Amino acid sequence: MSLCYRLLVKKFTYFSLYFSEGAPIGFIWWALPAILTKQGLTTTEIATISALAVIPWTFKFLLGPIVDLLSMKIFKLRYQIVFYQLLMGATLLFFEEAIMSKDSSYILTVLICHGFFAALQDISIDTMAIRGLNKNELGSMNGIMQSGMLVGRSIFGGAGVYLAHYFGLQITIYILIGSIWISLILIQSSKLAQIKVDSIKLADYLTDFFSLIKQKKFWLLIGVAYFATYSYNGISTIAGSVLTNFGASSLLYATTYSLSIPISMSIGALTGGLLSDKFESSRVLKASLILSILSSVFVGFMIDNFSGIYSLVISYVIFYFFIGTTTATLYGLLMKNTSKKFAALEFSLFMGIVNLSDSSTSYATGQLILNYNYMQTTLFIGLA
């Protein structure tokens, strides 16, 4: 087997795993707000659901030791991924009923159950990447993984609304479940998860990890993980609701989230990932953060001074390019500084902080827009 072929297999495996992760995320974050808006829920209710739905992701670091220790002993990462993806799909069997009930509590219960297994799947995939990839390819591979996620998001984020409109919500959800399970074929035949890590006792594992978190570097990375996403979160969470309220048709919504935004964000992710491998990651991230803040404020200005749905869509497309560069660069930087021994726990801590930032900015945005315009809201969030 040639080196080129093995590299392609490796890239496609990570791409497909993130596709299966991105499909439900796209539906939940991009399509669901528009669907719930049409069901009669308010923007504040939708923002609250979005904020609370990430709770399993915020606290997924509590599951990190389980993934680490099991992968060292009896439950290889490959098998963990298969198990978690099966349950991710199973929980969504109740999704259509929850949405049609218009009951926020029911909807949130399904989302949290799904999010629990999705978080475990995410931990396992990231652990496999940290342990199996070289540091000088983590940035570019994050760009590839983010692209895989974006393909999944685009199909079910934008086209999900279109499919639900023409084929019904139930059929759309069944297709979504199939997309979660489809990568199980590849992961079963892949050898990427066959990475041996020396077994360690729980007491020694925790003792060594507590030594790690005493280091200044660890807490600096925690701060970066939390505040970096303030540059784009909030206004992006309610984008679907905003476009729907301004009269975006199902076709325009589908085109925007299936083509324009994913392409823009993928190019941004690939660009940011390559640059972070070629230059100092922290410098690339700083530049990306500044541009993300400026573009988010521009989107807020376009909402407040609405001059047409197409102008608003273009502003979002520009905005999402910088979300792509920031995401790939940030994740690559964090992976490069994560210990292989504590890969699941440490990196899930970083991602938990990222999702805590997602939750807090989503909730803050929903509350701020009750008293301030969108430009002021994005400025407050970006400068926080």
N, C-alpha and C positions, 0 to 999 in steps of 0.2 A: 504494500500500500504506500503510495507516494506521500511525501510531506505535504504537498499542495492539497491532495485529496483529504488527508487527515485534518488539515486546517479548515477546509470547507465544511467537513462533517461537524467539526467542533463549533464553527460559527453558526451553522444551520440548527444544530441542537439547541444552543442557547437562544437563538432567534425563535424557534418553535415553542420553547418553554415559556418565554416571555410573551409570545402570542397568546398562549392559553391563560396566562395571568392577566394580560391586557384586555382580553375580550369582555370579561365580566366588569372590569374596572371601567371600560368605555361605556358600557350600558348603564352602570350605576351612576357614574359621574357626569356623563354627557347626555345620554338619552333619557334617563330617568327624570331629571329635573323638568324637561319639556313635557314628558308624559304626565307627571304629577301636576304640572301647571294646568294642563288640559283637563285633569281630573278635578280641578278646583282648589288645590292647595295653594297657599300664599307663598310669596318669595321667602318670607321669614320662616315659615314652617319647613320649606324645602332646605333652607340654609341650616336649620337646626338638625334636620334628619342627616344632612351631609356631615355636619360636625360630629354627631354622636355615632354615626356609622363607622368611623375610623377608630373607635375605641379598641377593637381587637388588634389593630395595627399599632396603635400607640403603646400598648402594653405587651407587644409580642416578644419583648426582650425576656419576659418571664418564661417563655417557651424555648429560648435559646439553649440553655443547658441540656434540655431534653434532646434536641436535635444533635448537639455536639456529642453528648455521651452515647446516645443510641447509635450514631454513625461510627463511633469508635468500637462498638461491641457487636450488637446483633441485628441492628436495623439500618442497613446501608442507605445512603442518601437517595439512591435510585428508587428503592422500595418505599421510602418515606414520601417521596414526591408522588409516586403512583397512588398511594393510599390517600394522601391529602387531596389530590385532584379529583379522585372519585367522589369524595365527600363534598367538595366544592360544588360539583354538579348536582348531587343529590339534594342539597339544601335549597337549590333554586326551583325545585319541583313545586314549592309552595308560593313562588314569587308572584305569579299571575293572580292568584286569589287574593294575596295581600294588597297588590296595587289596586285591583278593582274594588276592594272594600273601602278604600279611601281612609283607612284607619292608620294613622301615623305610627302607633305603637306596634301594630302587626307588621307593617312595612319594616320598621326598625328592627324588630325581632329577627326577621328573615335575613336582613342585611348583616346583623351582628353574627348570627350563626354561620353564614357564608364567610364572613370576614375572618372568623376564627380559623377555619381550615385554609383559607387563602393566605393568611399570615404565616401559617406553618409551611405551606408550599413555598412561599417567597423566601423564608429563612433557609430552607433546604437548597433552593437554587443558588442563592447568593453564597452560601457556604461552599457549595461545589465550585463556584467561580473563584472565590478567594483562595481555596486550597489547590485548585488545579491550573490556574493561569499565572503567567509571569507578570510582574509589576508593570513592565513596559508595554503590555498589551491590554491592561485593565481599562484604560481610558477609551481606546477604540472599541474594545469588546462591549463596554457599556453603551457606546453609541449604537452598536449592532443590536444589543438586547433591548434598548429603548425603542429602536425601530420596529422590532418584533412586537413589542407591547403596543406601539402605535398602530400597527396594522390591525391588531385585534381591537384596539379602541376605535379605530376608524370604521370598521365594519359594523360594530354594535353601538358606537357612540352616535354617529351621524346616520348611517344606513339603518341602524336599529329603529329609529323613529319612522323611517320610510317603510321598513318591513312591517313594523307593527301597524302602520296605517293601512297597508294594502293586504297583508296576510293574517293580521290578527296578532295580539300580544302573546297568546299561548304558543303559537307556532314559532314565533321569534325567540321565545325563551327556550324552547326545545332545541333550536339551532344553536343558541348560546351554550347550552349544556354540552352539545356535541363538540363545539369548538374548544371547550375546556378539556374534554377527554381525548381529542384527536392526537395530541402530542405524546400520549401514553405509549403509542406504538414505537415512536422514535426513542424515547428514554429507555424503553425495555431492551432495545438492541444496542444502545449506546454504552460505551465503556468509560464515559467521562466521570460517572459517579463511583468508579472502582478505585478511589484514592485512599490509600492506607494511612491512617493516623494512629499513632501509638495510644493504646488504651491508658486511661488514668482514673484513679479513684475519685469519687465525688468530692471528698474532703480536700484532696490535693488540688483538684480542679478549682474549687472555690477559693482556696487559700492563694493559689497563684493568680487568680483573677483579681482578688482584692488588692494584691500587690500592684497589678497593672493599673487599676483605677486610681491609685495614689499618685500616679505620674501626672505632671502638668499638661503634657501633650494630650492625654485623654480628654481632659476637661476643655481644652481649647477646641478639640474636634467636636465635642458636644455643643459648644457655643456656635460653631460654624454650621453644624447640622440644623440647629433651631432657627437661627436668624437668616440663613441664606434663602430659605423658601418664602420669607416675608416679601421678597422682591417680586413675587408673581402670584402668590396664593390670594384667596379671597375673591377678587374680581374674576379669576378664571373659574372658580367653583360655581358661580351663578351665571356664567356666560350663556348656558342653554336657556335659562329662564329669561334672561335679558333679551336674547334674540327672538324668543317666542312672543314675549310681550310687545316687541316692536313690529310684530307681524311677519316674521320670517316664515315662508311656506315650508311644507314638509320636504319638498325637493331641494330648496335652497339650504335648509338645515342639514339635510343628508349630504349634499355636495360639500358644504363647508366642513363638516366633521369627518366625512369619508375621504376627502381629497385635499382640500386647501390646507387645513390646519395640520393634519398628519404629515403631509409632504413637507410643509414648512418646519414643523417640529423635528421630523426625522433628519432633515438637512442640518438643522441646528445641532441636534444630538451628535451626528456623525462628525460635524465640524468641530464642536467642542471637545469630543472624545479624542480626535486626532491631535488637536492642538495641545491638550493636556498631557498627551504622551510625548509630544515633541518639545514642549516648553514646560516651565515650572507650573504645576497644577494650580497652586494658590494664586498666581498672577493672572492666569486665564480665568479663574473663577471670579476674582475681583472685578475684572473688566465686564464679564457676563452679568454680574449682579447689578452693576450700575446701569447697563443697557436695559435690563429687565425692568428695573424701577421706572426708568424714563418711559419705556413703552407701555407700562401698565397705567401710568398717569395719562398718557396720550389716549388710551382706550377710555378711561374715565371721562376725559374731555369730550370725546366723540359721543359718548352716551348722553352726557348733559346737553350737548349741542347737536342733537340728532339731526342729520341732514339727508339721511337715506340709509336704507338697510345695507346696501352694497358697500358704502363707505365704512360703516361700522364693522362689517365682515372683514374688510381689508385691514383695518386697524388690529383686529384680533389675530389675523394671519401673521402680521409683523410681530405682534406680541408673543405668539407661540414659538416663533423661531428662537427667541431669546430664552424662553422657557426650556426649549430643547438643549441649547448650549449649557445653560445653568445646571440642568438635571444631570446630563452625562458627565460634566466636569466635576460636579459635587460628589456624585456617587463614585466616580473613579478615584477621586482624592481620598475619600473615606475608605474605600477598599484597599488602596495602596498602603494605608496606615493601620490596617486591621491585622491582628495576630492570627495566624493560621490555627493555632492551638485553640483559641477561643472564638473562632470565626463566626459561629452562629450567634453566640451571646453578645459579643462586642458589636458586630455589625448590626444586629437586630436592635441593639440599644441606640445606635446612631439613627437607624430608620424609624425607630419608635419616636425619637425626638423630632425627626422630620414630620412624621404624621401628627405629633402633638402640635407642631407648628401649623400643619394643614387644618387641624380641628379648631385651633384658637383663632386663626385668621378667617376661617369660614364663618365662625360664630360672630366674631367682631365685625365682619363685613355686613352680616345680616342685621346687626344692631345699629351700626353707624349709618347705614343708608336710611334709617328711619328719621334721622335728624340732619344728615349732611348729604350733599350731592355726591355723585360718583367720583368726580375728580378729587374732591377733598378726602373722600374715603380711601382711595388708592394712595394718595399722598401720605395720609396718616399711617396706613399699613406699611408702605414702603420704607418710611423713615423710622419705623419702630425699632 
